[in-house]
Amino acid sequence: MNALKNKIVEALRTVYDPEIPVNIYDLGLIYELSANEAGEAQIKMTLTAPGCPVAGVLPGEVEEKIRAIPGVTAVKLELVWDPPWSREMMSDAAKLALGFDLGFDVVPAVRLQK
């Protein structure tokens, strides 16, 4: 991942869906992200549902945060609905933060005795 793309990911991790206490990147709302050497960023994102109450403001907030990053010269943000978002798109950290089962058994660590 190039340095500019890393900065964009950091910025995306500061944006939250107000109804869910997890940032939009770990929530899995960012479907595609690229940044070229000219500083042009392209993002495809979705929302948790087409009727999401923040549909009118969240994409604008995302674009504003990315435009504020030094080195970004242009932002093309596309809001998409296909594929529909599902909780399987969330990072494991987001699932844990929200108390979802990760689908595997957790075995407690055992200290080996010498």
C-alpha positions as CSV (number, residue, x, y, z in Angstrom):
1,M,0.0,0.0,0.0
2,N,1.5,3.4,-0.9
3,A,2.0,6.2,1.6
4,L,-0.9,8.3,0.4
5,K,-3.3,5.3,0.5
6,N,-2.2,4.6,4.1
7,K,-3.0,8.2,5.0
8,I,-6.5,7.8,3.4
9,V,-7.1,4.7,5.4
10,E,-6.1,6.5,8.6
11,A,-8.6,9.3,7.7
12,L,-11.3,6.8,6.9
13,R,-10.8,5.3,10.4
14,T,-11.8,8.6,11.9
15,V,-15.3,8.5,10.3
16,Y,-18.1,6.7,12.1
17,D,-21.6,5.8,11.2
18,P,-23.4,7.6,14.1
19,E,-25.6,4.5,14.8
20,I,-22.6,2.0,15.0
21,P,-19.6,2.7,17.2
22,V,-17.1,1.3,14.6
23,N,-15.3,3.3,11.9
24,I,-16.5,3.0,8.3
25,Y,-13.3,1.3,7.2
26,D,-13.4,-1.5,9.7
27,L,-17.2,-1.7,9.3
28,G,-16.5,-2.8,5.7
29,L,-18.2,0.2,4.0
30,I,-15.2,0.9,1.8
31,Y,-15.3,-1.4,-1.2
32,E,-12.5,0.0,-3.3
33,L,-9.7,2.5,-2.6
34,S,-6.9,3.7,-4.8
35,A,-4.6,6.6,-5.0
36,N,-2.2,7.4,-7.8
37,E,1.1,9.3,-7.8
38,A,-0.7,12.5,-8.9
39,G,-2.6,12.4,-5.7
40,E,-5.9,11.4,-7.2
41,A,-8.0,9.2,-4.9
42,Q,-10.8,7.0,-6.0
43,I,-13.2,5.4,-3.5
44,K,-16.2,3.1,-3.9
45,M,-18.2,2.9,-0.7
46,T,-21.6,1.8,0.5
47,L,-23.8,2.3,3.5
48,T,-25.3,-0.3,5.8
49,A,-28.6,0.2,4.1
50,P,-30.0,2.3,1.2
51,G,-32.4,4.0,3.7
52,C,-29.5,4.8,6.1
53,P,-30.3,8.2,7.8
54,V,-26.8,9.5,7.1
55,A,-26.9,8.7,3.4
56,G,-27.1,12.4,2.6
57,V,-24.1,13.4,4.8
58,L,-21.7,10.5,5.3
59,P,-20.3,10.4,1.7
60,G,-19.6,14.2,1.9
61,E,-17.8,13.8,5.2
62,V,-15.7,11.0,3.8
63,E,-14.8,13.2,0.8
64,E,-14.0,16.2,3.0
65,K,-11.7,14.1,5.2
66,I,-9.8,12.8,2.2
67,R,-9.5,16.2,0.5
68,A,-7.9,17.5,3.7
69,I,-5.0,15.1,3.5
70,P,-1.7,16.7,2.2
71,G,-0.9,15.3,-1.2
72,V,-4.5,14.6,-2.2
73,T,-5.2,16.6,-5.4
74,A,-8.6,15.2,-6.3
75,V,-11.2,12.8,-4.9
76,K,-13.7,10.7,-6.8
77,L,-16.2,9.1,-4.5
78,E,-18.8,6.7,-5.7
79,L,-21.7,5.5,-3.5
80,V,-22.6,1.9,-4.6
81,W,-25.2,-0.6,-3.4
82,D,-23.9,-3.7,-5.1
83,P,-23.0,-5.9,-3.5
84,P,-25.3,-5.1,-0.5
85,W,-23.4,-4.5,2.7
86,S,-23.5,-7.3,5.3
87,R,-21.8,-7.9,8.6
88,E,-19.5,-10.4,6.9
89,M,-17.7,-7.4,5.4
90,M,-16.6,-6.2,8.8
91,S,-13.1,-6.7,10.0
92,D,-12.6,-9.1,12.9
93,A,-11.8,-6.2,15.2
94,A,-15.1,-4.6,14.3
95,K,-17.0,-7.8,14.9
96,L,-15.3,-8.2,18.3
97,A,-16.1,-4.5,19.2
98,L,-19.7,-5.1,18.5
99,G,-19.8,-8.5,20.3
100,F,-20.3,-10.7,17.3
101,D,-19.2,-14.3,17.3
102,L,-16.2,-14.8,15.0
103,G,-17.3,-18.3,14.1
104,F,-14.4,-20.1,15.8
105,D,-13.8,-21.4,19.3
106,V,-11.4,-19.5,21.4
107,V,-9.1,-21.6,23.5
108,P,-7.6,-20.0,26.6
109,A,-3.8,-19.8,26.6
110,V,-2.2,-22.4,28.8
111,R,1.2,-21.6,30.4
112,L,3.6,-24.5,29.9
113,Q,5.5,-25.5,33.0
114,K,9.2,-26.4,32.7
